Amino acid sequence: MKIGIIYKSVHHGNTKRIAEVIVNSLGGDLLDLKDIKADVVKDYDLIGFGSGIFYSKPHKDLMKFVEGLGNVEDKKAFVFSTSGRDKLEFNSMLKEKLSGKGFEIIGEFSCKGFDTWGPFKLIGGLNKGKPDEEDFKSAERFANSLKEKI
């Protein structure tokens, strides 16, 4: 099974670090959203989609990328995110878009990340030092749980 992990990481690299942990556990290719085109999806059987969360939503560039995808068959996906508040429900919009394109969603992950977006900058940010070693261990456990589903 060929695995690709597509991510959008800005500001502090929180999401990229989580994506690196996941790809190190699962194997496959790490794909920065800024460097790929939509047709790359055809090359993979399992694709991870991840970004930071902005105003309770995945990054707009990742959402636009998914919206531009054609319908797929026999493709599995998982989603992951980092945010100031660490809520799995922030992944819902992305999961719905992917399901609508025909992906079978086999898992999701979320953890806190250092956040200096908007008003948080004024107070020095939230979650300094996040993601941390415990978050990386959680991401690795998540990736290992995906192995049972593929």
CORVEN-V542636 format. One record per backbone hydrogen bond with DSSP energy under -0.5 kcal/mol. NH is the residue of the N-H (numbers start at 1). CO is the residue of the C=O. If there is no record, write none. Layout:
BEGIN
nh = [NH & NH]
co = [CO & CO]
END
This chain:
BEGIN
nh = [4 & 5 & 6 & 6 & 7 & 8 & 12 & 13 & 17 & 18 & 19 & 20 & 21 & 22 & 23 & 24 & 25 & 26 & 27 & 29 & 31 & 31 & 32 & 33 & 35 & 36 & 40 & 41 & 42 & 43 & 44 & 45 & 46 & 47 & 48 & 49 & 50 & 51 & 52 & 53 & 54 & 57 & 59 & 62 & 63 & 64 & 65 & 66 & 67 & 68 & 69 & 72 & 76 & 77 & 78 & 79 & 80 & 81 & 82 & 83 & 90 & 91 & 92 & 95 & 96 & 97 & 98 & 99 & 100 & 101 & 101 & 102 & 103 & 104 & 105 & 106 & 106 & 107 & 109 & 111 & 113 & 114 & 115 & 120 & 121 & 122 & 123 & 123 & 124 & 125 & 126 & 130 & 136 & 137 & 138 & 139 & 140 & 141 & 142 & 143 & 144 & 145 & 146 & 147 & 148 & 148 & 149 & 150 & 150]
co = [46 & 29 & 4 & 48 & 31 & 50 & 10 & 10 & 13 & 14 & 15 & 16 & 17 & 18 & 19 & 20 & 21 & 22 & 23 & 3 & 5 & 29 & 30 & 7 & 32 & 33 & 37 & 38 & 39 & 40 & 41 & 2 & 2 & 76 & 4 & 78 & 6 & 80 & 8 & 82 & 57 & 54 & 52 & 59 & 59 & 60 & 61 & 62 & 63 & 64 & 66 & 101 & 45 & 104 & 47 & 107 & 49 & 109 & 51 & 111 & 87 & 88 & 89 & 91 & 92 & 93 & 94 & 95 & 96 & 97 & 98 & 99 & 98 & 75 & 103 & 77 & 104 & 77 & 79 & 81 & 83 & 130 & 126 & 117 & 118 & 119 & 119 & 120 & 121 & 120 & 115 & 127 & 132 & 133 & 134 & 135 & 136 & 137 & 138 & 139 & 140 & 141 & 142 & 143 & 144 & 145 & 146 & 146 & 147]
END
